[in-house]
Amino acid sequence: MKLLNVKSIHIGAAVLMLVLASSCKKAIEVGPSLTNANSGNAFSSNTAAQSVVAGIYSIMSQGSFFQGVNSVSLNMGLAADELTNISTSNSSFGPFYTNTYSSVTPPAFWSEFYRLLYFCNTAIEGISNSPAVTGNVKNQLLGEVKFLRGFIFFYAQNLYGTPPLTISTDYTINNVIGNSTTDALNKQILDDLKAAQAALPDNYVDANGAKVTDRVRPNKLTATAMLAREYLYLRDWKNAEDQAGTVITSSNYNLVNDLNQVFLKGSKETIWALQPTSLTYLNTIDGAYLIVNASYTLFTQFPISTQLKNAFEPNDARFANWVGTFTTATATPTTFYYANKYKVSSLSSSVAVTEYPIVMRLSEQYLIRAETRAQQSNINGAATDLNAIRTRAGLGATTASSQADMITAILHERQVELFTEWGHRWFDLKRNNLLNNVMNTVAPAKGGTWATYKQLMPIPPSDILADPNLVQNPGYN
């Protein structure tokens, strides 16, 4: 792979992470940056290793596929049936919206995944092999980074199918690595998440193990929640139910009844969030893109689609609290409906940050357990979990009584509960073999085209040319 075959990366990755670590703040800042770091001293102490891991969080908070123009939330919301593109500057968003991404204009996910994976592998190898990184610090850091690697591989697999399984920093291997297999990827994701689950503390802590209120570093239950999601995708219903149940019954979390407080940085519903470390005029980058306001003609903003708007039931409190409206002051006014889970589109540097980008939250775990119970014919148990979400939304109990109707009801609830979050809608349609049916109607209505092969993203041709063993996904040759 071209991305991974540059020898200088082998030494330069740790330096880059440490430089970026200097921009970290608060809970993820662990001390002074090491401006003269190299591969020899990057893991020479607990503090140095903590700075490396802090650097990875900083990279994620500043962008990559976690936030911004390359984010999974925005791009897959556009690719599916969640968002509408009214942008005057399409950049990479146009091909997603019209489902015309191709090998000529491949999405940036690939390069972001493998950049972050390289950093994770550098940290895992360095921390594992360093006698200077000790005890609980070593366990915690390895647990965090293995969680991150498992999380990234989960998205790489679901977007690309069988991407290379890069778990080392050896460029002589990565230079000629081929596509992986579904089984190998699933095993690695489970291995990483289980290792994280075993190593991470029960509480949310800072780099030194002290308890904190911010939930910006994964803990044991963060890994448990991600295991629940992976088992759900594997259709391992019992394991998914058990893992989700462990999270649901924990005293660390509860469903927040006030919907306007769900996405605040101190929310008790949050399982894992990112801490903003740059762009001080923003709370979240998603808020800047999704909230439509008077500058909509000058900036890239994305209202929700008619399909999503119409999916809400009458009197659904989520529509009242999580969907905003903006009407243009024109001769023929137009009203846009937009995702308003995050309330702040921009702020001055003197205003305190009140919202963190939330990556995982408790309501997903209720919906995971509901689905797995329905799949195991526990209809009453599924209804109990589904109704916990519906009651919070001000809706009555589900009327679904058969297994098929219950599964349909749960997928609908996921649509209106998890919209614009982390590509859930795209992946839910895909894993339930519904994506073709939906996109055959939606794609032409957006001015695009649809074909089955577009369920997977194209691999950048430059990497295929550089790696003789890497094979393009079908349909993009």
C-alpha positions as a Python dict, from the first residue, in 0.01 Angstrom:
ca = {
    (1, 'M'): (0, 0, 0),
    (2, 'K'): (133, 337, -97),
    (3, 'L'): (15, 489, 230),
    (4, 'L'): (218, 247, 432),
    (5, 'N'): (533, 188, 233),
    (6, 'V'): (723, 508, 309),
    (7, 'K'): (1013, 412, 531),
    (8, 'S'): (1033, 751, 697),
    (9, 'I'): (687, 699, 847),
    (10, 'H'): (832, 425, 1062),
    (11, 'I'): (1025, 682, 1264),
    (12, 'G'): (812, 987, 1196),
    (13, 'A'): (480, 865, 1332),
    (14, 'A'): (575, 896, 1696),
    (15, 'V'): (715, 1241, 1637),
    (16, 'L'): (395, 1355, 1474),
    (17, 'M'): (182, 1220, 1755),
    (18, 'L'): (392, 1391, 2017),
    (19, 'V'): (383, 1722, 1837),
    (20, 'L'): (6, 1699, 1810),
    (21, 'A'): (-16, 1603, 2174),
    (22, 'S'): (100, 1952, 2263),
    (23, 'S'): (-236, 2086, 2145),
    (24, 'C'): (-436, 1862, 2378),
    (25, 'K'): (-621, 2021, 2665),
    (26, 'K'): (-778, 1929, 2997),
    (27, 'A'): (-858, 1559, 3041),
    (28, 'I'): (-638, 1438, 2758),
    (29, 'E'): (-342, 1662, 2827),
    (30, 'V'): (-79, 1472, 3021),
    (31, 'G'): (216, 1704, 3043),
    (32, 'P'): (458, 1902, 2831),
    (33, 'S'): (505, 1811, 2467),
    (34, 'L'): (825, 1638, 2366),
    (35, 'T'): (945, 1850, 2079),
    (36, 'N'): (1255, 1645, 2011),
    (37, 'A'): (1092, 1305, 2024),
    (38, 'N'): (1210, 1020, 1810),
    (39, 'S'): (1139, 648, 1794),
    (40, 'G'): (1395, 591, 2069),
    (41, 'N'): (1252, 818, 2335),
    (42, 'A'): (879, 826, 2247),
    (43, 'F'): (812, 551, 2503),
    (44, 'S'): (1096, 619, 2745),
    (45, 'S'): (866, 696, 3038),
    (46, 'N'): (505, 681, 3146),
    (47, 'T'): (465, 1048, 3063),
    (48, 'A'): (612, 1009, 2716),
    (49, 'A'): (383, 715, 2636),
    (50, 'Q'): (84, 907, 2770),
    (51, 'S'): (172, 1193, 2535),
    (52, 'V'): (175, 957, 2237),
    (53, 'V'): (-176, 832, 2317),
    (54, 'A'): (-293, 1188, 2384),
    (55, 'G'): (-167, 1274, 2038),
    (56, 'I'): (-393, 1011, 1882),
    (57, 'Y'): (-695, 1158, 2060),
    (58, 'S'): (-592, 1502, 1940),
    (59, 'I'): (-580, 1385, 1579),
    (60, 'M'): (-926, 1231, 1613),
    (61, 'S'): (-1072, 1544, 1773),
    (62, 'Q'): (-935, 1771, 1503),
    (63, 'G'): (-1083, 1578, 1214),
    (64, 'S'): (-1018, 1248, 1037),
    (65, 'F'): (-1325, 1026, 995),
    (66, 'F'): (-1439, 1127, 1343),
    (67, 'Q'): (-1531, 1488, 1261),
    (68, 'G'): (-1548, 1740, 979),
    (69, 'V'): (-1540, 1707, 602),
    (70, 'N'): (-1429, 1343, 614),
    (71, 'S'): (-1659, 1234, 896),
    (72, 'V'): (-1861, 917, 875),
    (73, 'S'): (-2164, 1095, 1023),
    (74, 'L'): (-2188, 1364, 757),
    (75, 'N'): (-2082, 1168, 452),
    (76, 'M'): (-2284, 854, 515),
    (77, 'G'): (-2583, 1066, 617),
    (78, 'L'): (-2559, 1227, 273),
    (79, 'A'): (-2501, 894, 99),
    (80, 'A'): (-2811, 743, 264),
    (81, 'D'): (-3151, 907, 304),
    (82, 'E'): (-3083, 1136, 602),
    (83, 'L'): (-2941, 1463, 468),
    (84, 'T'): (-2994, 1705, 180),
    (85, 'N'): (-2708, 1889, 13),
    (86, 'I'): (-2773, 2262, -31),
    (87, 'S'): (-2405, 2343, -29),
    (88, 'T'): (-2254, 2607, -253),
    (89, 'S'): (-1918, 2433, -210),
    (90, 'N'): (-1967, 2063, -278),
    (91, 'S'): (-1602, 1954, -235),
    (92, 'S'): (-1619, 1586, -145),
    (93, 'F'): (-1980, 1601, -29),
    (94, 'G'): (-2135, 1610, -376),
    (95, 'P'): (-2027, 1256, -477),
    (96, 'F'): (-2158, 1115, -149),
    (97, 'Y'): (-2493, 1286, -189),
    (98, 'T'): (-2542, 1163, -545),
    (99, 'N'): (-2376, 827, -473),
    (100, 'T'): (-2127, 894, -753),
    (101, 'Y'): (-1812, 827, -549),
    (102, 'S'): (-1572, 634, -766),
    (103, 'S'): (-1214, 516, -796),
    (104, 'V'): (-1144, 848, -968),
    (105, 'T'): (-1272, 1043, -668),
    (106, 'P'): (-1240, 795, -380),
    (107, 'P'): (-1361, 897, -33),
    (108, 'A'): (-1092, 1000, 213),
    (109, 'F'): (-1195, 740, 470),
    (110, 'W'): (-928, 497, 353),
    (111, 'S'): (-630, 723, 410),
    (112, 'E'): (-773, 841, 742),
    (113, 'F'): (-825, 484, 863),
    (114, 'Y'): (-474, 371, 779),
    (115, 'R'): (-310, 683, 914),
    (116, 'L'): (-481, 629, 1249),
    (117, 'L'): (-417, 255, 1241),
    (118, 'Y'): (-48, 319, 1189),
    (119, 'F'): (-42, 549, 1490),
    (120, 'C'): (-230, 291, 1700),
    (121, 'N'): (10, 15, 1597),
    (122, 'T'): (307, 238, 1676),
    (123, 'A'): (167, 301, 2022),
    (124, 'I'): (82, -63, 2090),
    (125, 'E'): (427, -184, 1989),
    (126, 'G'): (609, 94, 2169),
    (127, 'I'): (415, 64, 2494),
    (128, 'S'): (424, -317, 2492),
    (129, 'N'): (800, -330, 2439),
    (130, 'S'): (899, -49, 2674),
    (131, 'P'): (1021, -150, 3022),
    (132, 'A'): (988, 216, 3121),
    (133, 'V'): (608, 216, 3085),
    (134, 'T'): (485, 49, 3397),
    (135, 'G'): (193, -120, 3572),
    (136, 'N'): (-149, 34, 3552),
    (137, 'V'): (-33, 300, 3307),
    (138, 'K'): (74, 34, 3058),
    (139, 'N'): (-252, -159, 3099),
    (140, 'Q'): (-468, 148, 3062),
    (141, 'L'): (-286, 288, 2757),
    (142, 'L'): (-280, -47, 2580),
    (143, 'G'): (-649, -93, 2658),
    (144, 'E'): (-733, 249, 2516),
    (145, 'V'): (-535, 206, 2197),
    (146, 'K'): (-659, -146, 2131),
    (147, 'F'): (-1012, -17, 2173),
    (148, 'L'): (-938, 257, 1919),
    (149, 'R'): (-788, 5, 1675),
    (150, 'G'): (-1089, -224, 1707),
    (151, 'F'): (-1323, 72, 1656),
    (152, 'I'): (-1139, 183, 1342),
    (153, 'F'): (-1128, -169, 1196),
    (154, 'F'): (-1503, -197, 1257),
    (155, 'Y'): (-1565, 104, 1035),
    (156, 'A'): (-1301, 5, 780),
    (157, 'Q'): (-1466, -334, 739),
    (158, 'N'): (-1819, -202, 712),
    (159, 'L'): (-1722, 60, 456),
    (160, 'Y'): (-1470, -140, 251),
    (161, 'G'): (-1557, -505, 304),
    (162, 'T'): (-1218, -678, 331),
    (163, 'P'): (-956, -404, 376),
    (164, 'P'): (-598, -500, 472),
    (165, 'L'): (-549, -607, 830),
    (166, 'T'): (-251, -395, 930),
    (167, 'I'): (-156, -472, 1288),
    (168, 'S'): (215, -387, 1278),
    (169, 'T'): (441, -100, 1176),
    (170, 'D'): (665, -320, 959),
    (171, 'Y'): (660, -150, 620),
    (172, 'T'): (806, -459, 451),
    (173, 'I'): (479, -633, 544),
    (174, 'N'): (244, -340, 495),
    (175, 'N'): (405, -259, 161),
    (176, 'V'): (270, -578, 2),
    (177, 'I'): (-24, -667, 224),
    (178, 'G'): (-337, -781, 45),
    (179, 'N'): (-704, -770, 125),
    (180, 'S'): (-802, -942, 443),
    (181, 'T'): (-1095, -1179, 496),
    (182, 'T'): (-1420, -1119, 677),
    (183, 'D'): (-1336, -1382, 937),
    (184, 'A'): (-989, -1241, 1004),
    (185, 'L'): (-1124, -888, 1044),
    (186, 'N'): (-1402, -997, 1277),
    (187, 'K'): (-1156, -1194, 1488),
    (188, 'Q'): (-921, -895, 1515),
    (189, 'I'): (-1203, -659, 1610),
    (190, 'L'): (-1324, -897, 1879),
    (191, 'D'): (-971, -964, 2005),
    (192, 'D'): (-894, -592, 2032),
    (193, 'L'): (-1221, -508, 2204),
    (194, 'K'): (-1195, -799, 2447),
    (195, 'A'): (-836, -702, 2531),
    (196, 'A'): (-952, -346, 2590),
    (197, 'Q'): (-1241, -465, 2804),
    (198, 'A'): (-1003, -667, 3021),
    (199, 'A'): (-743, -392, 3057),
    (200, 'L'): (-949, -76, 3100),
    (201, 'P'): (-1074, 54, 3436),
    (202, 'D'): (-1438, 58, 3536),
    (203, 'N'): (-1438, 436, 3583),
    (204, 'Y'): (-1358, 724, 3353),
    (205, 'V'): (-1004, 830, 3435),
    (206, 'D'): (-730, 1058, 3311),
    (207, 'A'): (-394, 938, 3182),
    (208, 'N'): (-270, 883, 3538),
    (209, 'G'): (-570, 677, 3646),
    (210, 'A'): (-743, 948, 3849),
    (211, 'K'): (-1125, 956, 3820),
    (212, 'V'): (-1267, 1235, 3602),
    (213, 'T'): (-1614, 1346, 3497),
    (214, 'D'): (-1537, 1390, 3126),
    (215, 'R'): (-1595, 1073, 2924),
    (216, 'V'): (-1331, 1132, 2660),
    (217, 'R'): (-1120, 824, 2725),
    (218, 'P'): (-1281, 480, 2686),
    (219, 'N'): (-1338, 271, 2996),
    (220, 'K'): (-1431, -97, 3038),
    (221, 'L'): (-1796, -33, 2953),
    (222, 'T'): (-1705, 162, 2640),
    (223, 'A'): (-1535, -152, 2512),
    (224, 'T'): (-1837, -355, 2628),
    (225, 'A'): (-2074, -130, 2433),
    (226, 'M'): (-1863, -164, 2119),
    (227, 'L'): (-1856, -541, 2163),
    (228, 'A'): (-2237, -534, 2178),
    (229, 'R'): (-2243, -352, 1844),
    (230, 'E'): (-1992, -588, 1682),
    (231, 'Y'): (-2184, -896, 1801),
    (232, 'L'): (-2506, -741, 1668),
    (233, 'Y'): (-2347, -702, 1325),
    (234, 'L'): (-2222, -1061, 1347),
    (235, 'R'): (-2578, -1173, 1430),
    (236, 'D'): (-2448, -1329, 1750),
    (237, 'W'): (-2765, -1238, 1931),
    (238, 'K'): (-2693, -1384, 2273),
    (239, 'N'): (-2349, -1223, 2312),
    (240, 'A'): (-2483, -891, 2185),
    (241, 'E'): (-2768, -905, 2435),
    (242, 'D'): (-2534, -988, 2722),
    (243, 'Q'): (-2286, -711, 2644),
    (244, 'A'): (-2557, -449, 2595),
    (245, 'G'): (-2725, -561, 2915),
    (246, 'T'): (-2405, -509, 3111),
    (247, 'V'): (-2393, -147, 2993),
    (248, 'I'): (-2764, -83, 3050),
    (249, 'T'): (-2758, -208, 3409),
    (250, 'S'): (-2448, -8, 3501),
    (251, 'S'): (-2499, 283, 3740),
    (252, 'N'): (-2262, 488, 3522),
    (253, 'Y'): (-2535, 563, 3269),
    (254, 'N'): (-2899, 653, 3236),
    (255, 'L'): (-3129, 780, 2965),
    (256, 'V'): (-3149, 1158, 2999),
    (257, 'N'): (-3515, 1259, 3004),
    (258, 'D'): (-3454, 1616, 2892),
    (259, 'L'): (-3372, 1565, 2525),
    (260, 'N'): (-3196, 1899, 2507),
    (261, 'Q'): (-2936, 1776, 2756),
    (262, 'V'): (-2852, 1446, 2588),
    (263, 'F'): (-2567, 1591, 2382),
    (264, 'L'): (-2411, 1813, 2647),
    (265, 'K'): (-2058, 1728, 2750),
    (266, 'G'): (-2163, 1610, 3097),
    (267, 'S'): (-2450, 1391, 2980),
    (268, 'K'): (-2505, 1071, 3179),
    (269, 'E'): (-2613, 906, 2854),
    (270, 'T'): (-2267, 943, 2703),
    (271, 'I'): (-2058, 628, 2682),
    (272, 'W'): (-1774, 788, 2488),
    (273, 'A'): (-1719, 1138, 2353),
    (274, 'L'): (-1436, 1333, 2194),
    (275, 'Q'): (-1293, 1641, 2358),
    (276, 'P'): (-1251, 1939, 2124),
    (277, 'T'): (-883, 2035, 2106),
    (278, 'S'): (-882, 2286, 1821),
    (279, 'L'): (-1109, 2528, 1636),
    (280, 'T'): (-1198, 2718, 1951),
    (281, 'Y'): (-1490, 2891, 1780),
    (282, 'L'): (-1674, 2557, 1762),
    (283, 'N'): (-1821, 2313, 2010),
    (284, 'T'): (-1855, 2039, 1751),
    (285, 'I'): (-1777, 2038, 1382),
    (286, 'D'): (-2102, 1850, 1316),
    (287, 'G'): (-2294, 2138, 1472),
    (288, 'A'): (-2126, 2380, 1232),
    (289, 'Y'): (-2230, 2174, 930),
    (290, 'L'): (-2574, 2053, 1035),
    (291, 'I'): (-2728, 2368, 1184),
    (292, 'V'): (-2879, 2571, 900),
    (293, 'N'): (-2878, 2946, 955),
    (294, 'A'): (-2860, 3276, 771),
    (295, 'S'): (-2521, 3192, 622),
    (296, 'Y'): (-2650, 2877, 456),
    (297, 'T'): (-2591, 3013, 105),
    (298, 'L'): (-2226, 3078, 183),
    (299, 'F'): (-2132, 2768, 377),
    (300, 'T'): (-2167, 2393, 357),
    (301, 'Q'): (-2480, 2301, 549),
    (302, 'F'): (-2707, 2001, 526),
    (303, 'P'): (-3078, 1999, 619),
    (304, 'I'): (-3243, 1666, 692),
    (305, 'S'): (-3416, 1490, 405),
    (306, 'T'): (-3788, 1473, 347),
    (307, 'Q'): (-3766, 1098, 412),
    (308, 'L'): (-3620, 1152, 758),
    (309, 'K'): (-3860, 1435, 840),
    (310, 'N'): (-4158, 1218, 749),
    (311, 'A'): (-4027, 922, 949),
    (312, 'F'): (-4110, 1088, 1281),
    (313, 'E'): (-4443, 997, 1437),
    (314, 'P'): (-4680, 1277, 1542),
    (315, 'N'): (-4587, 1419, 1885),
    (316, 'D'): (-4240, 1264, 1883),
    (317, 'A'): (-4046, 1487, 2123),
    (318, 'R'): (-3727, 1414, 1930),
    (319, 'F'): (-3864, 1605, 1634),
    (320, 'A'): (-3953, 1899, 1859),
    (321, 'N'): (-3614, 1900, 2033),
    (322, 'W'): (-3365, 1751, 1787),
    (323, 'V'): (-3492, 1905, 1464),
    (324, 'G'): (-3463, 2279, 1405),
    (325, 'T'): (-3613, 2501, 1135),
    (326, 'F'): (-3478, 2791, 937),
    (327, 'T'): (-3686, 2997, 694),
    (328, 'T'): (-3514, 3213, 436),
    (329, 'A'): (-3589, 3584, 422),
    (330, 'T'): (-3657, 3582, 50),
    (331, 'A'): (-3945, 3674, -175),
    (332, 'T'): (-4036, 3307, -183),
    (333, 'P'): (-3937, 3182, 164),
    (334, 'T'): (-3803, 2830, 200),
    (335, 'T'): (-3812, 2644, 530),
    (336, 'F'): (-3533, 2399, 602),
    (337, 'Y'): (-3549, 2133, 870),
    (338, 'Y'): (-3212, 2043, 1016),
    (339, 'A'): (-3053, 1813, 1272),
    (340, 'N'): (-3034, 2010, 1596),
    (341, 'K'): (-2901, 1753, 1842),
    (342, 'Y'): (-2606, 1989, 1884),
    (343, 'K'): (-2732, 2339, 1958),
    (344, 'V'): (-2417, 2544, 1898),
    (345, 'S'): (-2297, 2613, 1546),
    (346, 'S'): (-2023, 2858, 1646),
    (347, 'L'): (-1909, 3065, 1942),
    (348, 'S'): (-1642, 3311, 2037),
    (349, 'S'): (-1322, 3189, 2196),
    (350, 'S'): (-1429, 3344, 2526),
    (351, 'V'): (-1739, 3122, 2559),
    (352, 'A'): (-1704, 2793, 2742),
    (353, 'V'): (-1754, 2472, 2544),
    (354, 'T'): (-2079, 2304, 2645),
    (355, 'E'): (-2101, 2023, 2388),
    (356, 'Y'): (-1861, 1741, 2304),
    (357, 'P'): (-1891, 1526, 1991),
    (358, 'I'): (-2060, 1213, 2126),
    (359, 'V'): (-1942, 890, 1966),
    (360, 'M'): (-2142, 632, 2164),
    (361, 'R'): (-2443, 667, 2393),
    (362, 'L'): (-2675, 454, 2600),
    (363, 'S'): (-2985, 463, 2381),
    (364, 'E'): (-2803, 258, 2117),
    (365, 'Q'): (-2749, -16, 2374),
    (366, 'Y'): (-3123, -33, 2450),
    (367, 'L'): (-3193, -66, 2079),
    (368, 'I'): (-2922, -331, 2038),
    (369, 'R'): (-3069, -537, 2322),
    (370, 'A'): (-3421, -489, 2187),
    (371, 'E'): (-3317, -618, 1846),
    (372, 'T'): (-3128, -916, 1981),
    (373, 'R'): (-3420, -1010, 2206),
    (374, 'A'): (-3659, -988, 1912),
    (375, 'Q'): (-3428, -1206, 1704),
    (376, 'Q'): (-3439, -1463, 1986),
    (377, 'S'): (-3822, -1448, 1994),
    (378, 'N'): (-3828, -1264, 2329),
    (379, 'I'): (-4093, -1019, 2209),
    (380, 'N'): (-4188, -891, 2554),
    (381, 'G'): (-3825, -824, 2644),
    (382, 'A'): (-3772, -646, 2312),
    (383, 'A'): (-4080, -433, 2374),
    (384, 'T'): (-3955, -334, 2719),
    (385, 'D'): (-3628, -200, 2576),
    (386, 'L'): (-3794, -36, 2277),
    (387, 'N'): (-4050, 132, 2500),
    (388, 'A'): (-3776, 279, 2719),
    (389, 'I'): (-3667, 480, 2415),
    (390, 'R'): (-4021, 558, 2302),
    (391, 'T'): (-4130, 674, 2648),
    (392, 'R'): (-3836, 914, 2663),
    (393, 'A'): (-3954, 1049, 2326),
    (394, 'G'): (-4306, 1107, 2460),
    (395, 'L'): (-4457, 824, 2254),
    (396, 'G'): (-4685, 540, 2351),
    (397, 'A'): (-4584, 178, 2380),
    (398, 'T'): (-4509, -14, 2064),
    (399, 'T'): (-4797, -207, 1910),
    (400, 'A'): (-4568, -461, 1746),
    (401, 'S'): (-4651, -814, 1860),
    (402, 'S'): (-4488, -1047, 1606),
    (403, 'Q'): (-4118, -1101, 1559),
    (404, 'A'): (-4117, -947, 1210),
    (405, 'D'): (-4318, -643, 1319),
    (406, 'M'): (-4098, -594, 1624),
    (407, 'I'): (-3778, -596, 1419),
    (408, 'T'): (-3932, -348, 1176),
    (409, 'A'): (-4036, -125, 1468),
    (410, 'I'): (-3686, -136, 1616),
    (411, 'L'): (-3521, -43, 1287),
    (412, 'H'): (-3763, 248, 1255),
    (413, 'E'): (-3678, 358, 1608),
    (414, 'R'): (-3308, 346, 1524),
    (415, 'Q'): (-3378, 573, 1226),
    (416, 'V'): (-3537, 850, 1435),
    (417, 'E'): (-3319, 805, 1744),
    (418, 'L'): (-2971, 774, 1590),
    (419, 'F'): (-3008, 996, 1283),
    (420, 'T'): (-2692, 1175, 1166),
    (421, 'E'): (-2484, 978, 1416),
    (422, 'W'): (-2192, 770, 1293),
    (423, 'G'): (-2349, 625, 980),
    (424, 'H'): (-2596, 411, 1175),
    (425, 'R'): (-2870, 452, 915),
    (426, 'W'): (-2648, 339, 624),
    (427, 'F'): (-2514, 40, 816),
    (428, 'D'): (-2858, -59, 949),
    (429, 'L'): (-2997, -71, 595),
    (430, 'K'): (-2691, -257, 471),
    (431, 'R'): (-2679, -525, 741),
    (432, 'N'): (-3053, -592, 702),
    (433, 'N'): (-3033, -621, 322),
    (434, 'L'): (-3254, -315, 278),
    (435, 'L'): (-3004, -72, 128),
    (436, 'N'): (-3075, -158, -236),
    (437, 'N'): (-3450, -117, -189),
    (438, 'V'): (-3413, 224, -28),
    (439, 'M'): (-3139, 359, -252),
    (440, 'N'): (-3305, 253, -578),
    (441, 'T'): (-3564, 519, -493),
    (442, 'V'): (-3355, 769, -299),
    (443, 'A'): (-3049, 797, -524),
    (444, 'P'): (-3237, 908, -840),
    (445, 'A'): (-3439, 1155, -633),
    (446, 'K'): (-3108, 1310, -522),
    (447, 'G'): (-2991, 1342, -883),
    (448, 'G'): (-2765, 1039, -867),
    (449, 'T'): (-2758, 675, -959),
    (450, 'W'): (-2749, 352, -766),
    (451, 'A'): (-2594, 10, -815),
    (452, 'T'): (-2546, -270, -563),
    (453, 'Y'): (-2167, -244, -566),
    (454, 'K'): (-2190, 107, -417),
    (455, 'Q'): (-2265, -45, -79),
    (456, 'L'): (-1885, -59, -44),
    (457, 'M'): (-1647, 231, -98),
    (458, 'P'): (-1371, 227, -365),
    (459, 'I'): (-1010, 176, -264),
    (460, 'P'): (-779, 458, -383),
    (461, 'P'): (-620, 345, -714),
    (462, 'S'): (-282, 485, -609),
    (463, 'D'): (-264, 231, -327),
    (464, 'I'): (-362, -52, -561),
    (465, 'L'): (-87, 51, -805),
    (466, 'A'): (166, 59, -522),
    (467, 'D'): (65, -278, -374),
    (468, 'P'): (53, -576, -614),
    (469, 'N'): (-158, -779, -370),
    (470, 'L'): (-434, -524, -311),
    (471, 'V'): (-756, -581, -507),
    (472, 'Q'): (-1017, -313, -584),
    (473, 'N'): (-1373, -366, -467),
    (474, 'P'): (-1603, -498, -742),
    (475, 'G'): (-1765, -239, -965),
    (476, 'Y'): (-1486, 20, -940),
    (477, 'N'): (-1237, -124, -1191),
}
